[in-house]
């Protein structure tokens, strides 16, 4: 699946899958929908105008008849008027009397549908316009409207077929015009989007793909742009991110190379220190008083150097193992770790106030190492004297000592590897490893307080608070 994805992204999206083509289709669709909504009232207006024209032609015929001698016209003139106005017959009603102004030349086809232009709201006109397009063939329309003079009513019979044909032609003209407008507007929108949106997005996409393949390359970075819109801000932010990640990636590579070199140096250094320690052992058996006074200091210095080299190699090689979380009896794990850590410090007491019923969800090995490290540090800070208090407050394991506290200069980099630890011969790795182990379990380790009265660390674990404490003295 990954191979197919990479192949598709390298070849680029097909044109019908591109953003610009989709926007082109979307523009055309929206315009056609708008035109469709406009067509219905436009068709109703066209139908009303067509019917009004026929009624006006009938009124003109009525006025012409009044001007004729004896109010009569020849059959030839009557037929000519009917054909030119597309009428079948015209009747005028005045003072309750129906006067046939233009008689039909041939029998009127049925059914006859009456349309009174003097009444009807807009909604009715919209419905009738649509019904005209779907009406059956052969119907005749009876148009009723005001006459040529006040108080008169005129009735006009017209065939519906010309109206249907005119309305259909109007619809096709609207459709053609809509398509032309849609294609023109869609094309303009397409071109604008290609230059303003699609091309910049494609540049960003290609830059991301190139950066994914070679994050350390200088030549494939995305250049910043002067645009101030959303795309410009996104491009500039991506360029900054690529620059930062690329620099970090190259720095990581340099650190890895440096680490390999340090590992080789440490390996050789340990061999040299081991040989020096053998010489130191020989010097310790010398009868020279000056040598006997200097030999212990030399041994301690060599031992600190060996410890530093060993711990550095272990930290560089060891990865924090994945925690195996399980429900544990917190008091038992903490008590065992404290007892192991205080083995060399017989004068240091511990007060464990964690209830025996308290249970947490943690990795037993991780939890043991963290507590043992904190207790050992506390004992070393008190120089093997005093008392260490271990408790559980608000779901956090607290470890507090009676030592002199941490110097101000050590607090900012307290959990940073290889920072100054505040004790002679220390590497600064203990607290760094303890915090890594606690975070691997979903918790954290933090310094709560420190001062002349002592130092307190808090270990947060992925579990709720315990039951009321039961004090256990050692």
C-alpha positions in Angstrom: 0.0 0.0 0.0 2.9 2.4 0.8 4.4 1.7 -2.6 1.2 2.6 -4.4 0.8 5.7 -2.4 4.4 6.9 -3.2 3.9 6.1 -6.9 0.7 8.0 -7.1 2.2 11.1 -5.3 5.3 11.1 -7.5 3.3 10.9 -10.8 1.0 13.7 -9.6 -2.8 13.7 -9.4 -4.8 13.1 -12.6 -6.4 16.2 -14.1 -9.9 15.1 -13.2 -8.8 14.6 -9.5 -7.1 18.0 -9.3 -8.5 20.8 -7.1 -8.8 23.2 -10.0 -11.0 20.9 -12.1 -13.2 20.2 -9.1 -13.6 24.0 -8.5 -14.3 24.4 -12.3 -17.2 21.9 -12.1 -18.4 23.4 -8.8 -18.6 26.8 -10.4 -20.6 25.6 -13.4 -22.9 23.6 -11.2 -23.6 26.6 -8.9 -24.4 28.9 -11.9 -26.7 26.3 -13.5 -28.5 25.9 -10.2 -29.0 29.6 -9.9 -30.2 29.9 -13.5 -32.6 27.0 -12.8 -34.1 28.9 -9.9 -34.4 32.1 -12.0 -35.9 30.2 -15.0 -39.3 29.5 -13.3 -40.2 33.1 -12.6 -38.8 34.1 -15.9 -41.0 31.5 -17.7 -44.0 32.8 -15.7 -43.3 36.3 -16.8 -42.8 35.3 -20.4 -46.2 33.4 -20.4 -48.0 36.4 -18.8 -46.6 38.7 -21.4 -47.6 36.4 -24.3 -51.2 36.1 -23.0 -51.3 39.9 -22.5 -50.2 40.5 -26.1 -53.1 38.4 -27.3 -55.5 40.2 -25.1 -54.2 43.6 -26.4 -54.5 42.4 -30.0 -58.2 41.6 -29.3 -58.8 45.0 -27.8 -57.3 46.7 -30.8 -59.6 44.5 -33.0 -62.6 45.6 -30.9 -61.7 49.3 -31.4 -61.3 48.7 -35.1 -64.7 47.1 -35.3 -66.3 50.1 -33.6 -64.7 52.4 -36.2 -66.1 50.3 -39.1 -69.4 51.2 -40.8 -72.3 49.3 -39.3 -69.8 47.7 -36.8 -69.1 45.0 -39.4 -66.0 43.8 -41.2 -65.6 41.5 -44.1 -64.8 37.8 -43.6 -61.5 38.3 -45.4 -60.5 41.1 -43.0 -61.7 39.2 -40.0 -59.7 36.1 -41.0 -56.6 38.3 -41.6 -56.9 39.8 -38.1 -57.3 36.4 -36.5 -54.3 34.9 -38.3 -52.0 37.8 -37.8 -52.7 37.9 -34.0 -52.8 34.1 -33.7 -56.4 34.3 -32.4 -59.3 31.9 -32.9 -62.2 34.2 -31.8 -62.8 37.5 -30.0 -65.9 38.3 -27.9 -66.7 41.5 -25.9 -69.1 41.7 -23.1 -70.7 45.1 -22.4 -73.8 45.9 -20.4 -74.6 42.2 -20.0 -74.5 41.7 -23.8 -72.0 39.4 -25.6 -70.9 40.8 -28.9 -68.9 38.5 -31.3 -66.2 40.8 -32.7 -64.3 38.2 -34.6 -66.0 34.9 -35.3 -64.0 31.7 -35.6 -63.1 30.5 -39.0 -63.3 26.8 -38.1 -64.6 24.8 -35.2 -62.9 25.4 -31.8 -60.9 22.4 -30.5 -61.6 21.2 -27.0 -60.9 21.1 -24.1 -61.0 24.8 -23.4 -59.0 26.2 -20.4 -60.1 29.6 -19.0 -57.3 32.0 -17.9 -58.5 35.2 -16.2 -55.7 37.8 -16.4 -57.5 40.0 -13.9 -56.8 37.7 -10.9 -54.2 35.2 -9.7 -51.1 35.6 -7.5 -47.5 35.1 -8.3 -47.4 31.5 -7.0 -50.3 30.5 -9.2 -48.5 32.1 -12.2 -45.4 30.0 -11.5 -47.4 26.8 -11.3 -49.3 27.6 -14.5 -46.1 28.3 -16.4 -44.8 24.8 -15.5 -48.1 23.2 -16.2 -48.1 24.8 -19.7 -44.9 23.0 -20.6 -46.3 19.6 -19.6 -49.9 20.1 -20.8 -51.4 17.7 -23.4 -51.6 18.7 -27.0 -54.7 20.2 -28.7 -56.0 22.4 -25.9 -57.5 25.9 -26.4 -57.1 28.8 -24.1 -59.9 31.2 -23.2 -58.2 34.5 -22.1 -60.4 36.8 -20.0 -59.3 40.4 -19.5 -60.5 44.0 -19.3 -62.0 45.3 -22.5 -61.0 48.2 -24.7 -63.2 50.6 -22.6 -64.0 50.7 -18.9 -66.8 48.4 -17.8 -66.2 46.0 -20.7 -64.7 42.4 -20.6 -63.1 40.8 -23.5 -62.8 37.1 -24.1 -60.2 35.7 -26.5 -59.8 32.1 -27.8 -56.3 31.1 -28.7 -54.6 27.8 -29.4 -52.2 26.7 -26.7 -49.7 25.1 -29.1 -48.0 28.5 -30.1 -47.7 29.3 -26.4 -46.1 26.0 -25.6 -43.7 26.4 -28.6 -42.7 29.9 -27.6 -42.3 28.9 -23.9 -40.1 25.9 -24.9 -38.0 28.1 -27.2 -37.6 30.6 -24.3 -36.4 27.7 -22.1 -33.8 26.5 -24.6 -32.5 30.0 -25.1 -32.2 30.4 -21.3 -30.4 27.0 -21.1 -27.9 28.0 -23.8 -27.3 31.3 -22.2 -26.8 29.6 -18.9 -24.3 27.2 -20.3 -22.4 30.0 -22.0 -22.3 32.0 -18.7 -21.3 29.0 -16.7 -18.5 28.0 -19.0 -17.2 31.6 -19.2 -17.4 32.2 -15.5 -16.1 28.7 -14.7 -13.2 29.2 -17.0 -12.3 32.6 -15.5 -12.6 31.1 -12.0 -10.5 28.2 -13.1 -7.7 30.4 -14.4 -7.8 32.6 -11.3 -7.7 29.7 -9.0 -4.9 28.0 -10.9 -2.7 31.1 -10.5 -3.8 32.2 -7.1 -4.4 28.9 -5.3 -3.6 25.7 -7.2 0.0 26.5 -8.3 1.0 27.7 -4.8 -0.6 24.6 -3.2 1.2 22.4 -5.7 4.5 24.1 -4.8 3.8 23.4 -1.2 2.8 19.8 -1.9 5.9 19.1 -4.0 8.1 20.7 -1.3 6.5 18.5 1.4 7.0 15.4 -0.7 10.7 16.3 -1.4 11.2 17.1 2.3 9.7 13.8 3.3 12.2 12.0 1.0 15.3 14.0 2.1 14.7 16.1 5.2 18.3 17.1 5.5 18.7 18.7 2.1 19.4 22.4 1.7 18.5 22.6 -1.9 14.9 21.4 -1.6 13.7 23.8 0.9 10.5 25.8 0.2 11.2 29.5 -0.4 9.4 32.2 1.6 6.8 34.3 -0.3 5.7 37.9 0.0 2.0 37.0 -0.1 0.1 38.1 3.0 -3.0 35.9 2.5 -3.7 32.5 4.1 -1.7 30.6 1.5 1.3 32.9 1.9 1.2 32.6 5.6 1.0 28.8 5.3 3.9 28.7 2.9 6.1 30.9 5.1 5.2 28.8 8.1 6.1 25.6 6.2 9.3 27.1 5.1 10.2 28.0 8.7 9.3 24.5 9.8 11.3 22.8 7.1 14.3 25.0 8.0 14.0 24.1 11.7 13.5 20.4 11.1 16.3 20.3 8.6 18.7 22.0 11.0 17.6 19.6 13.8 18.0 16.6 11.5 21.5 17.6 10.6 22.3 18.3 14.2 21.0 14.9 15.2 23.3 13.3 12.6 26.3 15.2 13.9 25.4 14.2 17.5 25.1 10.6 16.4 28.5 10.7 14.8 29.9 12.5 17.8 28.3 9.8 20.1 30.0 7.1 18.1 33.4 8.8 18.4 32.8 9.3 22.2 31.9 5.6 22.5 35.2 4.6 20.9 37.1 7.1 23.0 35.4 5.8 26.2 36.2 2.2 25.2 39.9 3.1 24.9 39.8 5.3 28.0 38.4 2.5 30.1 41.3 0.3 29.1 43.8 3.0 30.0 42.1 3.6 33.3 42.0 -0.1 34.1 45.8 -0.2 33.6 46.3 2.9 35.7 44.2 1.3 38.4 46.5 -1.7 38.5 49.4 0.6 38.9 47.5 2.4 41.7 46.9 -0.9 43.5 50.6 -1.6 43.3 51.4 1.9 44.7 49.0 1.3 47.6 51.3 -1.4 48.8 54.4 0.9 48.8 56.1 1.6 52.2 56.7 5.2 51.2 54.6 7.4 53.5 54.1 10.0 50.8 52.9 7.4 48.4 50.6 5.9 51.0 49.0 9.3 51.5 48.5 10.0 47.8 47.4 6.5 46.8 43.8 6.7 48.2 43.2 10.0 46.4 44.5 8.5 43.2 42.3 5.4 43.5 39.2 7.6 44.1 40.0 9.8 41.1 40.5 6.7 38.9 37.3 5.1 40.2 35.3 8.3 39.4 36.7 8.4 35.9 35.8 4.7 35.3 32.3 5.3 36.7 31.9 8.3 34.4 33.0 6.3 31.3 30.8 3.3 32.2 27.6 5.4 32.9 28.1 7.4 29.8 28.3 4.3 27.6 25.3 2.8 29.3 23.2 5.9 28.8 24.1 6.2 25.2 23.3 2.5 24.5 20.2 2.0 26.6 16.8 2.9 25.4 13.9 3.3 27.8 12.1 0.0 27.6 8.4 -0.1 26.9 6.6 -0.3 30.3 4.5 -3.3 31.2 1.8 -1.7 33.3 0.1 -3.8 35.9 -1.7 -3.3 39.2 0.9 -3.3 42.1 0.9 -2.9 45.8 2.6 0.5 46.1 3.8 0.2 49.7 5.7 -3.1 49.0 7.5 -1.9 45.9 8.5 1.4 47.5 9.7 -0.3 50.7 11.8 -2.8 48.8 13.4 -0.2 46.6 14.1 2.1 49.7 15.7 -0.8 51.6 18.0 -1.7 48.7 19.0 1.9 48.1 19.8 2.5 51.8 22.0 -0.6 52.2 25.3 1.4 52.3 23.7 4.1 54.5 22.9 2.3 57.8 22.4 5.5 59.8 19.7 6.9 57.4 16.1 6.3 58.5 13.0 6.0 56.4 9.4 6.7 57.2 7.0 5.1 54.8 3.4 6.4 55.3 1.9 4.7 52.2 -1.0 2.4 53.2 -0.5 -1.3 52.5 -3.8 -1.3 50.7 -2.7 1.4 48.2 -2.5 0.0 44.7 -1.2 1.7 41.5 -0.9 0.8 37.8 2.8 0.9 36.9 5.7 -1.1 35.7 7.4 -2.8 38.7 11.0 -2.5 37.4 10.5 1.1 36.4 9.0 2.1 39.7 11.7 0.2 41.6 14.5 2.0 39.7 12.9 5.5 40.2 12.3 5.1 43.9 15.7 3.6 44.5 17.4 6.4 42.6 15.5 9.1 44.6 16.1 7.5 47.9 19.8 7.0 47.2 20.2 10.6 46.1 18.4 11.7 49.3 20.8 9.6 51.5 23.8 11.0 49.7 22.6 14.5 50.2 22.2 13.9 53.9 25.7 12.2 54.0 24.2 9.0 55.4 22.3 10.7 58.3 18.8 12.0 58.9 15.5 10.6 57.8 13.7 10.2 54.5 9.9 10.4 54.4 7.9 8.6 51.7 4.2 9.3 51.4 1.3 9.4 48.9 -0.6 12.7 48.4 -3.1 13.5 45.7 -2.0 10.4 43.7 1.7 11.4 43.8 4.4 9.5 45.6 6.5 12.1 47.6 10.1 11.5 48.7 11.4 14.1 51.1 14.7 14.4 53.0 16.3 16.5 55.7 19.3 17.6 53.6 20.7 21.0 52.9 18.7 21.5 49.7 19.8 22.0 46.1 21.9 25.0 45.0 20.0 27.5 42.9 22.4 26.9 39.9 21.4 23.2 39.7 17.6 23.6 39.6 17.1 24.7 36.0 19.1 21.8 34.5 18.2 19.3 37.2 16.8 16.7 34.9 19.2 17.3 32.0 21.7 14.4 31.3 25.3 15.1 32.1 24.5 18.4 33.9 26.2 19.2 37.2 24.6 16.9 39.8 25.7 18.6 43.0 27.6 15.7 44.3 31.2 14.7 43.8 31.7 12.1 41.1 28.1 12.4 39.8 27.2 12.3 36.2 23.8 13.9 36.3 22.2 10.9 34.7 20.2 9.5 37.6 17.4 12.0 37.7 17.3 12.2 33.9 16.8 8.4 33.7 14.2 8.5 36.5 12.1 11.1 34.7 12.3 9.2 31.4 11.1 6.0 33.1 8.2 7.9 34.8 7.1 9.6 31.6 7.3 6.2 29.8 4.6 5.0 32.2 2.4 8.0 31.6 3.4 9.9 34.7 6.1 12.4 35.5 8.7 13.3 38.1 9.1 16.9 39.4 10.9 18.9 42.1 8.3 20.1 44.6 10.4 22.1 46.9 14.0 22.5 48.1 15.7 24.6 50.7 17.7 24.5 53.9 15.0 22.2 55.5 15.3 19.6 52.8 14.3 18.6 49.3 11.0 17.0 48.1 10.4 15.2 44.8 7.0 14.0 43.6 6.4 11.0 41.3 3.0 11.1 39.6 1.7 7.7 38.5 -1.2 6.7 36.3 -3.4 5.8 39.3 -5.8 7.4 41.8 -5.0 8.4 45.4 -4.6 5.6 48.0 -6.6 4.9 51.1 -5.7 6.6 54.4 -2.0 6.2 55.3 -0.6 3.7 57.7 2.8 4.7 59.2 5.7 2.2 59.0 9.0 3.2 60.7 12.4 1.7 59.9 
